[in-house]
Amino acid sequence: MSSTASAATEVERTLGRYQQRIAEEIERRLPDGEPRRWLYGPLAEYPLRPGKALRAALCLASCDSFGRSDADALTVAAAIELAHCAFLIHDDIQDDSLVRRGGPTLHRHEGVPLALNAGNALALVSFDTLRAGCQSLGHRLSGQVFDEFCTAIWRTLEGQALELGWRRDGVVNLTAHDYLTMVLGKTCWYTTIAPLRIGALIGSRGRADLTAMSRFGLFLGAAFQITDDTLNVTGGEAVYGKEILGDLREGKRTLMIVHALSVAEPDDRQALADLLRGPASERTEERIAWAIRVFRRYGSIEFAREFARGVTAAAAVAFTEAFRTAPHPERADVIHDLVDYMIERVR
Amino acid sequence: MSSTASAATEVERTLGRYQQRIAEEIERRLPDGEPRRWLYGPLAEYPLRPGKALRAALCLASCDSFGRSDADALTVAAAIELAHCAFLIHDDIQDDSLVRRGGPTLHRHEGVPLALNAGNALALVSFDTLRAGCQSLGHRLSGQVFDEFCTAIWRTLEGQALELGWRRDGVVNLTAHDYLTMVLGKTCWYTTIAPLRIGALIGSRGRADLTAMSRFGLFLGAAFQITDDTLNVTGGEAVYGKEILGDLREGKRTLMIVHALSVAEPDDRQALADLLRGPASERTEERIAWAIRVFRRYGSIEFAREFARGVTAAAAVAFTEAFRTAPHPERADVIHDLVDYMIERVR
């Protein structure tokens, strides 16, 4: 095992401990009732499938590092993970994805109408959990946490709208900057920025300076998303937990696509644009394999990986600044280790 | 014009005044930003199309009657109407409805992915508006209002799950009691019960006894929904604002369907059950016309109307009890007039 691989394993072991604690908290928060078959059963499916618990780990370690026991942020961290699961249900409907967390997507299982409804219900569980988690924080701090949470959801919906709008309207003239704007919205806010900021707020009782935290979260989240995009092309489904090549089938504008479209010869560029603009049914295995060959020919996968490495280097610098005023910076070690893990992970 | 028709016109005139005030408040609360084309534009479509403002009127008049100026409840009432619009967007996706508030449904216009996202965003606007409306209510009362709001949304999601589950799994052995359970969930809680209760809470500064209010809201909401079902079969699209016969095309279990299934001769019953269980594409104009003839043959439309009249009579009794302790019962006159209007309305 290479030292990189063993470092990744170590990070996963640490994440595993967070994962266990957050899974217990989530189980406590999942409601039961009728109709179980059509609502309370389906809404619990994604939260009970094992996830990475990345968002919870960032929130808890950030709280810890800024001065309070991370138990103070546990319920709020569970609310963040539950919001994530609610997004996943709707996201899978929007993309018509097939596999999620190693199982069939909810709408493939339950049909779109009931899955949509279960996603709404899970968003409400997340909100109920957030309210419960804020109860002990006092009026002012609890208002700050709600503000952060709502901001993150707004930014996510905006990023999601960009991605969906580009696909619906066949937009292909995109730059890396456009891609980053979209990823800042659809991924970074709720995956890294908000968990880190909310953790720091709870840990510091609302006094932490969060400016540097947002920059760090942006770089960390971008590294996470770009790696997710490349894993979708190069990974193995059993470890990855999603449908390999699903992004291409769904016509997503990944950084690899943006790169290939901007550097390819006119013929390849036109064929790639046509492939993205056509209906999903035309993105057959054969044509997707062709697109991957185009990626390889123009170095688009390597470009994305290199880009992720650059963003990771920026994240490492921003990390120091973000935790400079934390009373226990050593308790943010797990977050520091996550920086490299973002591009080394295989799942 | 008959006296009934002129009473209905008078109620609509009163509702119109509430509608205008709530429309202004909603306009103030609708956010703007980018991407406008794919998010902020679409999310504003339903709220800006004229609705009945029934929920807002119930909330405001209830507040007024229980002792405070209804201006105290205006922003919260706007939040209720916005939540209603968010539900409508998702509901139209789930039912694949064609017409809403006199225009094409949002997903027919924008596609399912962007409409789903806009529905989520509108739910967040509703929540932001609720937070703003609660700011002046103090910690305890604001907590009560949030509890009521969340309860209503839970009950709505449960009722919606029942309706969608019955359709997906071809459930046809339903009683009027099953139907009422579903309607209590999908309609009454957020259309009548919660607006009335929240208005009374704000008006009484949290001191009103709400037990009788829930019973009144249940009867009022059931009368509203059953009338909605019959209008869908007998109304005119231009006034009604939705697709006439849409319920039948969508395979909804209305009270007329429940009645026809329970009294029809075996052959008709079987044919009706098959029609409901098949895909929507098989519910052609011709077969829907046949179903209407079955309704007429077995008196199912008249049964539903008679049922609505019975529920309305119960609502009239419950009204008196619900507003018995209100300091200004005369300010609830508009609510009293709404009782009869529920079954007299044509839109």
Interface residues (C-beta under 8 A of the other chain):
Chain A: G33 E34 P35 R37 W38 L39 H90 I93 Q94 D95 E110 G111 V112 P113 L114 L116 N117 A118 N120 A121 A123 L124 F127 D128 R131 H139 F146 C150 I153 W154 L157 E158 Q160 A161 L162 L164 G165 R167 R168
Chain B: G33 E34 P35 R37 W38 L39 H90 I93 Q94 D95 E110 G111 V112 P113 L114 L116 N117 A118 N120 A121 A123 L124 F127 D128 R131 H139 F146 C150 I153 W154 L157 E158 Q160 A161 L162 L164 G165 R167 R168
